[in-house]
Amino acid sequence: MRQNIINKKIVLLAILAAAIPLSTAASAVDLPATCFLMHSSGLHLARDRQGHAALENADVTSPQMLTITSASDGYYNLFAHDGSVLSLSGDYDACFLSDASSFNAQYAIEAVSDFYVTLRCRANNKYVGVDNTSPGSWAYSDKDEPDYWYLSRDHAQAPALDECSYIVAPGSRRHQFEGWGVSLCWWANMCGKWSDDKIDKIIDWLVSPDGLNYNIFRYNIGGGDDSSHANCREHHMRDGKGARAEMEGFKDSSSGPYIWSRDEAQRKIMLKIKEKRPDAIFEAFSNSAPYYMTYSGCVAGNHDSKSDNLRPECYEEFADYLIDVCRHYKDKYGIEFRTLEPFNEPMTDYWYAGGEQEGCHFGVGSQIDFLKVLAPKLRQSGLSTTVAVSDETAVNQSVLDFIAYRDAGVLDMVGQWNTHSYTADDFSRAKLSSLCNEASIRLWMSEVGADGSGIRGNLNLARRLVDDIRFMMPSAWIDWQYIEENHDQWGLVTTNDYLNGDAWRTKNYFVRSQFSRFIGPGSTIITSLNPNTLAALTPDGDRLVIVALNTSPAGIIHRADLSAFESVKSPVAAYITDSSHDMAWFSDYELGGTTLTFSLPPTSVATLIVPVTTGPLHDEINPDASYLLCPRTASDIVVTADDDGVRLKPAVMSPDQQWRITRIGDLYEFKNLSGQILTETDENNYYLDRENYKTGRQVFRLNRIDPVHYYITNADGSRAFDLEGESSSVNTRVGLWRYDDTPDAPVHRQWSLIELPQNDISSGDTSIDIADGLSPVTVRVLTDIPGMMTVKTLSGHSGPLRIYNVRGVCVYSASSPGETVVLDMPAGFYVVCLGSLSVQTVVK
């Protein structure tokens, strides 16, 4: 097929000649080196008049170079022009001092990309960085999060942009998303007392499609502490969380009446949300039973924080209490909670009498015992509400809970599985996802928040969001706090004082809006082969949403290959949030054919919305397509068969990574574009092997787990593709092991098959023309000979010739090419650029 003509210039990374290669910067080769130590902002590090390390502008009269010499054990000294050496001074200052032998003056120079390095001080293992990037700003040797630096012999050299290329795969549809949300505890307990106009403003910010677009809300059923304070000190929660954490209960004793007038503030917020967002989903959850049902007589926990606080003889009473509250809200206000969650972080050891908030430890056995009481009562209540569990703070503990519930035979009592992701890794995320899918139970990430500083802290939480959705695949993602007092991290909105009702949106609000405003209820999360992106199709399927994170202090160019879509159209809408912009219009992008190229500045998040159409989905393996074979617990590394064996390698779309999967009866053969076939050696050999020539068919069995994941066994089903050591890092070997040897969601034996765009050039149509819109044809690219590319310059067009592979790496460059250039090229996708003209093509 004839390729799309690209008339716009594709922006690609070019390392300037003045830059020092990182093989020099990060090793002892060719050192000492005298150069400028450039910050990612474009300023360079220098010694100021007081001896501090500070940023210096490029236009100073005598810019200062540094000399880098090897110290010992992989560390380096960085000397100023006067012979002083960069050093940690005191606890955090970076100064130029005299003692080069001290560990304070020794720095590891660690490469983080093809261009950038970080500097880590040997004395305290902290990084060198700055608090702001204006000239004269001091540097400090105390950073937990590194700044990026580069070495250059030209002090005026602009910062380089890193570059990444990846495929967005619309056919690999992960799961449908039902929305974003937030708990009403505790902010609503304070903000519900504000004036109506101020409440309207913050709720509009929260639920409006032009705001956060949140549609899921978790109402907290308070337990209520003892008003006589017989068992714990009065206002003990105010010492930690403030008055907001003092939740009212609806009863004061077992025999007392329900006092429905209580909790007016939180209720007012919930009713306002229902008014403004009729499609809102509500969940009720409890942090603790009322004080009179507990061992300690205090709703903050037991005296022993590792022990249950709800007395077993009160299980039925507590279940009735929760159900009565749910029934009251349906009967009185027309709000029927979809789910009821009786636990909150139950297996932790920080709920204790006299503590800072309501909390109650439940051992897993106690959770199951209480579920057996609550679930039947809820089913008989006449409500459609179902039970949600178990809201653990750590995803790995949630996995253990799930297995215990399953083994106890009570999963049929569970309507939804909730987890928090305060502690999480991709392995446990994938494991919980697999378990819930196997049991057909809806999964929510029901609470998380994070400390931090400024936009970096906000983006770190966004990083957790992306990992949660990519690997856990929850149908909802829910924040903990909406409004915080004098804080820009835990909350999305802040106030100086909960009593005065003045509030404003923080940077965190706009970071979250980059996701929630565009990936709305009913969107479908699809696969993007880049770990810093989240991709989704809008509910009607006619728009692609890509949210891209850049958590580093260096800029980066993204090249998203959208050629797997049936069509890609304009106009593209784009928005960005960074240190200077809040959901601002974003124009640093270009759609050339089916390649979307955009540049992210340091520490930013951008959202791009692209009109698309998608072709029919393939429920079966497409014999005409090539696939990437990706482990479930990774996102940008794939199975590669080469001279190094069968291993995980970074996805560069090389022929040895692209697999044709051919059906033979009920089995399948895997053959890559280099002609190697995956083979099982024998039952005594763990490792998968590969053959260059077909000496006999080697076939495997595909077993689908969910819409995007498989486990793959040998022909008799006895052994499955396996990651050695359960690792998903680069160079991990792929072997064969019994799939059921680890029966509880062995995610290290589960795989995604990512169908690649079919960009092959049919025989007889191998001439690809580049036109500039004025001349009919200026350049012709020929790929009719396998492994060869011919570039012919026509119509007098001139300019440098550069050819880039699919990852944006320049594999050929000539400043003054002749009229005909003939090149040996491995099979793969390429972008050919002559001057400002460019075209995509394929070598077979």
ZAMARGU-4260 file (C-alpha; in steps of 0.2 Angstrom, whole numbers, plus 5000, padded with zeros to 4 digits):
<rodrens>
0) 5000/5000/5000 | 5006/5018/4997 | 5011/5027/5013 | 5004/5043/5019 | 5014/5058/5013
5) 5020/5069/5027 | 5022/5087/5023 | 5026/5094/5040 | 5043/5092/5048 | 5044/5079/5061
10) 5054/5085/5076 | 5067/5072/5082 | 5081/5073/5095 | 5098/5078/5089 | 5113/5079/5100
15) 5123/5094/5097 | 5142/5092/5093 | 5147/5102/5108 | 5139/5089/5120 | 5151/5077/5128
20) 5145/5059/5126 | 5139/5050/5141 | 5151/5037/5139 | 5164/5050/5144 | 5153/5059/5157
25) 5149/5043/5167 | 5165/5034/5166 | 5184/5037/5168 | 5187/5037/5149 | 5196/5052/5143
30) 5195/5061/5160 | 5199/5074/5166 | 5187/5084/5155 | 5185/5103/5156 | 5167/5108/5152
35) 5152/5117/5158 | 5140/5107/5170 | 5124/5112/5162 | 5107/5111/5171 | 5092/5105/5162
40) 5085/5123/5163 | 5100/5129/5151 | 5110/5138/5165 | 5127/5131/5171 | 5134/5128/5188
45) 5148/5140/5194 | 5156/5146/5210 | 5149/5162/5216 | 5158/5176/5226 | 5153/5168/5242
50) 5159/5151/5237 | 5142/5143/5234 | 5138/5133/5220 | 5125/5143/5210 | 5117/5144/5193
55) 5125/5155/5180 | 5118/5163/5165 | 5125/5159/5148 | 5128/5178/5144 | 5140/5181/5158
60) 5157/5189/5153 | 5168/5174/5158 | 5157/5159/5160 | 5165/5146/5172 | 5170/5128/5166
65) 5173/5114/5178 | 5186/5101/5178 | 5180/5083/5181 | 5193/5070/5188 | 5191/5053/5194
70) 5192/5051/5213 | 5189/5033/5218 | 5177/5019/5217 | 5167/5027/5203 | 5166/5044/5211
75) 5172/5061/5204 | 5178/5078/5209 | 5172/5093/5201 | 5185/5107/5202 | 5181/5126/5199
80) 5193/5137/5190 | 5202/5142/5206 | 5205/5124/5212 | 5191/5123/5224 | 5180/5107/5223
85) 5161/5105/5223 | 5157/5099/5241 | 5142/5096/5253 | 5144/5109/5266 | 5134/5106/5282
90) 5118/5097/5280 | 5113/5103/5263 | 5123/5117/5255 | 5133/5114/5239 | 5149/5124/5240
95) 5166/5125/5233 | 5179/5120/5246 | 5197/5115/5247 | 5197/5097/5253 | 5195/5085/5238
100) 5198/5069/5248 | 5183/5071/5258 | 5167/5060/5254 | 5158/5077/5254 | 5168/5081/5238
105) 5165/5065/5229 | 5150/5063/5217 | 5143/5049/5207 | 5139/5055/5189 | 5125/5043/5183
110) 5118/5043/5166 | 5099/5043/5165 | 5097/5045/5146 | 5107/5047/5131 | 5111/5065/5136
115) 5107/5068/5154 | 5116/5063/5170 | 5113/5065/5189 | 5125/5070/5202 | 5124/5060/5219
120) 5135/5065/5234 | 5145/5051/5241 | 5143/5057/5259 | 5124/5058/5261 | 5119/5048/5245
125) 5108/5063/5240 | 5107/5072/5223 | 5113/5089/5218 | 5098/5101/5213 | 5091/5118/5214
130) 5075/5125/5221 | 5072/5137/5207 | 5081/5140/5190 | 5084/5159/5190 | 5102/5165/5188
135) 5111/5165/5205 | 5100/5152/5213 | 5110/5141/5224 | 5112/5122/5222 | 5110/5110/5236
140) 5117/5092/5239 | 5102/5086/5248 | 5089/5081/5235 | 5079/5065/5236 | 5073/5068/5218
145) 5087/5072/5206 | 5089/5087/5195 | 5096/5083/5177 | 5112/5089/5171 | 5122/5088/5155
150) 5140/5091/5150 | 5145/5103/5136 | 5159/5113/5129 | 5147/5126/5124 | 5139/5136/5138
155) 5126/5143/5126 | 5120/5126/5121 | 5101/5124/5123 | 5095/5109/5133 | 5093/5093/5123
160) 5076/5084/5123 | 5076/5066/5126 | 5065/5056/5114 | 5053/5041/5115 | 5043/5032/5102
165) 5030/5020/5105 | 5014/5012/5097 | 4996/5015/5104 | 4986/4999/5101 | 4967/5001/5099
170) 4964/4983/5097 | 4972/4979/5114 | 4957/4985/5124 | 4961/4983/5143 | 4945/4988/5152
175) 4931/5000/5153 | 4932/5014/5165 | 4917/5020/5175 | 4925/5035/5183 | 4935/5046/5195
180) 4930/5050/5213 | 4934/5056/5230 | 4930/5052/5248 | 4919/5064/5257 | 4928/5061/5273
185) 4934/5073/5281 | 4933/5088/5271 | 4914/5088/5269 | 4913/5088/5288 | 4919/5105/5287
190) 4915/5112/5270 | 4896/5108/5272 | 4895/5122/5285 | 4900/5135/5272 | 4888/5147/5264
195) 4878/5140/5249 | 4887/5150/5236 | 4904/5144/5242 | 4898/5126/5242 | 4891/5128/5225
200) 4908/5134/5219 | 4918/5120/5226 | 4905/5107/5220 | 4905/5114/5203 | 4924/5113/5202
205) 4922/5095/5208 | 4908/5087/5197 | 4907/5099/5181 | 4913/5091/5165 | 4924/5107/5163
210) 4931/5104/5181 | 4937/5088/5188 | 4922/5078/5181 | 4921/5067/5196 | 4906/5055/5197
215) 4910/5043/5212 | 4909/5048/5230 | 4912/5039/5246 | 4901/5044/5261 | 4908/5040/5278
220) 4896/5033/5291 | 4904/5039/5307 | 4905/5029/5322 | 4905/5043/5335 | 4916/5044/5350
225) 4910/5043/5368 | 4903/5061/5373 | 4907/5057/5391 | 4926/5054/5386 | 4926/5040/5399
230) 4939/5030/5389 | 4949/5042/5379 | 4954/5061/5381 | 4942/5074/5374 | 4946/5080/5356
235) 4961/5068/5355 | 4958/5068/5336 | 4961/5087/5335 | 4979/5085/5340 | 4982/5076/5323
240) 4969/5078/5310 | 4959/5093/5317 | 4941/5095/5321 | 4937/5088/5303 | 4941/5070/5309
245) 4928/5071/5324 | 4914/5061/5314 | 4897/5060/5323 | 4889/5044/5325 | 4870/5042/5323
250) 4867/5033/5340 | 4875/5036/5357 | 4871/5019/5364 | 4864/5002/5360 | 4847/5006/5366
255) 4847/5024/5361 | 4837/5031/5346 | 4845/5036/5329 | 4848/5055/5329 | 4846/5058/5310
260) 4850/5077/5312 | 4868/5073/5315 | 4881/5073/5301 | 4872/5088/5293 | 4888/5095/5285
265) 4893/5079/5275 | 4875/5076/5271 | 4873/5093/5263 | 4888/5091/5252 | 4882/5074/5247
270) 4865/5081/5242 | 4873/5095/5233 | 4883/5083/5223 | 4867/5073/5219 | 4859/5088/5213
275) 4873/5094/5201 | 4878/5076/5196 | 4863/5065/5194 | 4873/5051/5187 | 4884/5050/5203
280) 4889/5034/5211 | 4889/5033/5230 | 4897/5021/5241 | 4895/5021/5260 | 4910/5016/5271
285) 4915/5014/5289 | 4931/5018/5298 | 4925/5011/5315 | 4910/5005/5324 | 4902/5016/5337
290) 4912/5017/5353 | 4900/5007/5363 | 4903/4991/5352 | 4922/4992/5354 | 4934/4984/5366
295) 4942/5000/5370 | 4927/5011/5371 | 4936/5023/5359 | 4933/5024/5340 | 4951/5027/5336
300) 4956/5008/5339 | 4960/4995/5353 | 4973/4998/5366 | 4983/4985/5357 | 4984/4992/5339
305) 4987/4975/5332 | 4970/4968/5340 | 4952/4969/5334 | 4942/4983/5342 | 4924/4977/5337
310) 4918/4965/5350 | 4911/4949/5341 | 4895/4949/5351 | 4892/4966/5342 | 4894/4960/5324
315) 4875/4959/5322 | 4872/4976/5330 | 4885/4984/5319 | 4878/4976/5303 | 4861/4983/5308
320) 4868/5000/5311 | 4877/5001/5294 | 4861/4995/5285 | 4850/5006/5294 | 4860/5021/5289
325) 4860/5015/5271 | 4841/5013/5271 | 4838/5030/5279 | 4847/5039/5265 | 4837/5029/5252
330) 4820/5032/5260 | 4823/5050/5266 | 4835/5057/5252 | 4833/5045/5237 | 4851/5041/5238
335) 4854/5022/5237 | 4872/5017/5240 | 4878/5005/5227 | 4891/4997/5239 | 4894/4997/5258
340) 4911/4995/5264 | 4913/4990/5282 | 4932/4990/5284 | 4945/5003/5281 | 4964/4998/5281
345) 4959/4984/5293 | 4975/4974/5293 | 4986/4989/5298 | 4994/4991/5316 | 4991/5010/5318
350) 4973/5011/5325 | 4975/5014/5343 | 4964/5021/5357 | 4967/5039/5359 | 4973/5041/5341
355) 4971/5054/5328 | 4956/5047/5318 | 4942/5034/5318 | 4950/5017/5314 | 4947/4998/5318
360) 4959/4983/5316 | 4950/4968/5308 | 4960/4952/5306 | 4957/4943/5290 | 4947/4930/5299
365) 4937/4943/5308 | 4933/4951/5291 | 4926/4935/5285 | 4916/4932/5300 | 4908/4949/5300
370) 4905/4947/5281 | 4895/4932/5285 | 4884/4942/5296 | 4883/4958/5286 | 4880/4951/5268
375) 4864/4940/5272 | 4856/4955/5282 | 4860/4967/5268 | 4852/4955/5255 | 4836/4954/5266
380) 4835/4973/5268 | 4826/4977/5252 | 4841/4988/5247 | 4851/4984/5230 | 4867/4989/5240
385) 4880/4976/5240 | 4896/4973/5251 | 4913/4980/5246 | 4929/4974/5254 | 4942/4976/5261
390) 4951/4993/5258 | 4968/4988/5263 | 4982/5001/5263 | 4994/4990/5253 | 4990/4981/5237
395) 5000/4965/5242 | 4989/4964/5258 | 4974/4965/5248 | 4980/4950/5237 | 4982/4940/5253
400) 4964/4945/5259 | 4957/4940/5242 | 4965/4923/5243 | 4959/4921/5261 | 4941/4926/5256
405) 4941/4914/5241 | 4948/4900/5251 | 4934/4903/5264 | 4921/4902/5251 | 4913/4919/5254
410) 4917/4928/5237 | 4899/4926/5232 | 4895/4938/5246 | 4906/4951/5239 | 4900/4964/5226
415) 4915/4974/5224 | 4934/4973/5229 | 4942/4989/5235 | 4960/4992/5238 | 4971/5008/5242
420) 4987/5009/5234 | 4998/5019/5247 | 5010/5004/5245 | 5010/4995/5229 | 5021/4988/5215
425) 5016/4982/5198 | 5017/4964/5202 | 5004/4965/5216 | 4994/4977/5206 | 4993/4964/5191
430) 4990/4950/5204 | 4975/4958/5211 | 4968/4962/5194 | 4970/4944/5189 | 4961/4937/5204
435) 4947/4949/5203 | 4944/4946/5184 | 4945/4927/5188 | 4931/4929/5200 | 4921/4942/5190
440) 4922/4955/5204 | 4923/4973/5200 | 4939/4981/5206 | 4941/4999/5213 | 4956/5009/5218
445) 4947/5017/5232 | 4959/5028/5241 | 4976/5036/5239 | 4986/5052/5242 | 5004/5057/5245
450) 5015/5070/5252 | 5028/5079/5242 | 5033/5096/5237 | 5025/5107/5223 | 5021/5101/5206
455) 5034/5087/5207 | 5024/5079/5222 | 5008/5081/5212 | 5016/5072/5197 | 5023/5058/5208
460) 5005/5054/5213 | 5000/5055/5195 | 5013/5043/5192 | 5005/5031/5204 | 4988/5034/5195
465) 4996/5029/5179 | 5003/5013/5186 | 4987/5009/5195 | 4977/5010/5180 | 4989/5001/5168
470) 4993/4986/5179 | 4978/4985/5192 | 4965/4989/5178 | 4952/4996/5191 | 4936/5002/5185
475) 4937/5017/5196 | 4951/5028/5203 | 4947/5038/5219 | 4956/5051/5229 | 4956/5053/5247
480) 4954/5071/5250 | 4947/5085/5240 | 4950/5100/5251 | 4964/5102/5263 | 4969/5116/5274
485) 4985/5124/5269 | 4991/5110/5259 | 4994/5107/5240 | 4998/5089/5240 | 4984/5079/5249
490) 4970/5090/5243 | 4965/5096/5225 | 4958/5112/5233 | 4965/5121/5248 | 4959/5134/5261
495) 4968/5144/5274 | 4954/5141/5286 | 4940/5128/5286 | 4929/5141/5295 | 4930/5155/5283
500) 4925/5146/5267 | 4938/5154/5256 | 4946/5141/5244 | 4956/5140/5228 | 4962/5126/5216
505) 4980/5120/5218 | 4992/5114/5205 | 4986/5096/5210 | 4969/5100/5204 | 4974/5104/5187
510) 4986/5089/5186 | 4971/5077/5190 | 4960/5086/5178 | 4972/5082/5164 | 4966/5064/5166
515) 4948/5065/5173 | 4941/5079/5162 | 4944/5068/5146 | 4944/5050/5151 | 4926/5050/5157
520) 4914/5037/5163 | 4912/5024/5149 | 4929/5026/5142 | 4940/5011/5137 | 4958/5010/5143
525) 4969/5004/5128 | 4987/4999/5127 | 5001/5011/5125 | 5018/5004/5124 | 5025/5018/5135
530) 5025/5018/5154 | 5023/5036/5156 | 5007/5037/5146 | 4989/5032/5148 | 4978/5030/5133
535) 4959/5028/5131 | 4945/5029/5119 | 4930/5040/5123 | 4914/5031/5125 | 4908/5033/5107
540) 4925/5027/5101 | 4929/5042/5090 | 4942/5050/5100 | 4959/5044/5107 | 4965/5052/5123
545) 4983/5051/5127 | 4989/5058/5144 | 5008/5059/5145 | 5018/5062/5160 | 5035/5070/5161
550) 5041/5069/5180 | 5059/5073/5175 | 5067/5091/5175 | 5072/5088/5157 | 5061/5090/5141
555) 5056/5075/5131 | 5049/5072/5113 | 5035/5059/5111 | 5032/5050/5095 | 5016/5041/5096
560) 5013/5029/5081 | 4994/5029/5078 | 4995/5019/5062 | 4985/5004/5070 | 4969/5015/5069
565) 4959/5015/5053 | 4960/5033/5052 | 4968/5048/5061 | 4961/5065/5059 | 4963/5083/5063
570) 4960/5094/5073 | 4969/5088/5088 | 4965/5097/5105 | 4979/5098/5118 | 4981/5104/5135
575) 4996/5105/5147 | 4999/5108/5166 | 5017/5113/5171 | 5025/5125/5183 | 5019/5140/5173
580) 5002/5133/5166 | 4986/5126/5172 | 4976/5116/5160 | 4982/5128/5146 | 4980/5126/5127
585) 4995/5116/5121 | 5002/5119/5103 | 5019/5110/5103 | 5013/5095/5094 | 5012/5089/5076
590) 5001/5076/5067 | 5010/5070/5052 | 5000/5056/5044 | 4998/5043/5058 | 5012/5049/5069
595) 5008/5061/5083 | 5024/5070/5089 | 5024/5082/5104 | 5036/5089/5116 | 5034/5090/5134
600) 5043/5103/5145 | 5051/5097/5161 | 5040/5092/5175 | 5023/5093/5166 | 5008/5083/5160
605) 4999/5085/5144 | 4983/5078/5137 | 4980/5076/5118 | 4963/5072/5110 | 4964/5065/5093
610) 4949/5061/5081 | 4951/5043/5076 | 4941/5028/5069 | 4945/5011/5074 | 4944/4995/5063
615) 4935/4979/5068 | 4943/4970/5083 | 4951/4953/5081 | 4944/4941/5093 | 4956/4928/5086
620) 4974/4929/5082 | 4976/4938/5065 | 4988/4927/5054 | 4992/4942/5043 | 4998/4953/5058
625) 5014/4954/5068 | 5013/4954/5087 | 5024/4960/5102 | 5024/4948/5116 | 5024/4958/5132
630) 5025/4952/5150 | 5010/4957/5160 | 5021/4965/5174 | 5030/4977/5162 | 5025/4990/5148
635) 5039/4993/5137 | 5050/4977/5136 | 5046/4963/5125 | 5051/4945/5121 | 5066/4945/5110
640) 5074/4930/5101 | 5092/4934/5095 | 5110/4927/5098 | 5107/4931/5116 | 5093/4918/5118
645) 5075/4922/5122 | 5075/4937/5134 | 5066/4952/5138 | 5073/4968/5129 | 5067/4986/5127
650) 5054/4987/5113 | 5063/4994/5098 | 5051/4985/5085 | 5066/4976/5078 | 5063/4960/5067
655) 5068/4948/5081 | 5054/4956/5092 | 5040/4955/5080 | 5031/4938/5080 | 5020/4930/5067
660) 5008/4918/5076 | 5002/4905/5064 | 4988/4893/5069 | 4991/4875/5066 | 4976/4865/5071
665) 4972/4870/5089 | 4990/4876/5092 | 5001/4890/5087 | 5018/4893/5080 | 5028/4909/5085
670) 5040/4915/5071 | 5049/4932/5071 | 5053/4942/5056 | 5071/4937/5058 | 5065/4919/5054
675) 5068/4912/5071 | 5055/4900/5078 | 5052/4898/5097 | 5055/4881/5103 | 5054/4870/5118
680) 5070/4860/5119 | 5065/4846/5131 | 5056/4843/5147 | 5072/4844/5157 | 5077/4861/5150
685) 5069/4876/5158 | 5074/4889/5145 | 5064/4893/5129 | 5075/4891/5113 | 5075/4897/5095
690) 5079/4890/5079 | 5084/4899/5063 | 5078/4886/5052 | 5062/4875/5053 | 5068/4858/5057
695) 5051/4853/5063 | 5036/4862/5069 | 5036/4869/5087 | 5019/4873/5093 | 5011/4881/5108
700) 4994/4883/5116 | 4986/4900/5119 | 4974/4902/5134 | 4965/4918/5136 | 4963/4925/5153
705) 4955/4942/5150 | 4953/4953/5135 | 4971/4957/5134 | 4981/4943/5143 | 4985/4925/5140
710) 4995/4911/5147 | 5005/4901/5134 | 5009/4883/5136 | 5018/4869/5127 | 5008/4858/5116
715) 5003/4846/5130 | 4999/4860/5142 | 5011/4854/5155 | 5022/4870/5155 | 5019/4888/5152
720) 5030/4903/5147 | 5038/4909/5162 | 5049/4924/5168 | 5065/4918/5177 | 5065/4923/5195
725) 5048/4931/5193 | 5057/4946/5186 | 5051/4958/5172 | 5067/4968/5170 | 5078/4969/5154
730) 5088/4953/5150 | 5077/4942/5160 | 5077/4925/5152 | 5060/4917/5146 | 5058/4899/5151
735) 5044/4886/5153 | 5037/4881/5170 | 5020/4873/5176 | 5007/4886/5176 | 4997/4880/5191
740) 5013/4878/5201 | 5008/4895/5209 | 4989/4894/5208 | 4986/4911/5215 | 4987/4922/5199
745) 5005/4918/5193 | 5006/4935/5183 | 5024/4931/5179 | 5017/4918/5167 | 5004/4930/5159
750) 5007/4939/5143 | 5000/4953/5132 | 4999/4950/5113 | 5000/4967/5105 | 4995/4968/5087
755) 5006/4979/5077 | 5000/4990/5063 | 5001/4982/5046 | 5012/4994/5036 | 5019/4981/5024
760) 5022/4987/5006 | 5015/4976/4994 | 5025/4969/4980 | 5024/4980/4964 | 5021/4996/4974
765) 5037/5000/4983 | 5040/5017/4977 | 5037/5030/4991 | 5037/5048/4986 | 5040/5064/4996
770) 5032/5080/4990 | 5033/5098/4996 | 5016/5103/4990 | 5025/5114/4976 | 5034/5101/4965
775) 5025/5085/4960 | 5039/5074/4966 | 5055/5079/4975 | 5062/5063/4983 | 5058/5044/4980
780) 5062/5030/4992 | 5063/5013/4985 | 5062/4997/4996 | 5059/4984/4982 | 5074/4974/4987
785) 5073/4965/5004 | 5086/4973/5016 | 5089/4988/5005 | 5084/5006/5004 | 5087/5017/4989
790) 5084/5036/4991 | 5084/5046/4975 | 5083/5065/4975 | 5073/5072/4961 | 5067/5090/4955
795) 5083/5098/4962 | 5078/5097/4980 | 5092/5097/4992 | 5096/5096/5011 | 5103/5085/5024
800) 5097/5067/5023 | 5093/5058/5039 | 5085/5041/5042 | 5077/5037/5059 | 5072/5020/5066
805) 5055/5018/5075 | 5063/5024/5092 | 5069/5040/5084 | 5087/5035/5083 | 5096/5042/5068
810) 5103/5027/5059 | 5110/5036/5044 | 5115/5054/5041 | 5123/5064/5027 | 5124/5083/5026
815) 5126/5083/5007 | 5119/5066/5000 | 5121/5062/4981 | 5107/5060/4969 | 5105/5042/4974
820) 5109/5034/4990 | 5109/5015/4992 | 5109/5008/5010 | 5109/4991/5018 | 5094/4992/5031
825) 5087/4978/5042 | 5069/4975/5041 | 5058/4987/5050 | 5050/5004/5051 | 5059/5020/5046
830) 5056/5039/5044 | 5066/5046/5030 | 5070/5065/5031 | 5077/5076/5017 | 5078/5094/5024
835) 5061/5098/5030 | 5052/5084/5021 | 5049/5067/5028 | 5040/5051/5025 | 5037/5034/5034
840) 5042/5018/5025 | 5045/5000/5028 | 5060/4989/5024 | 5056/4970/5022
</rodrens>
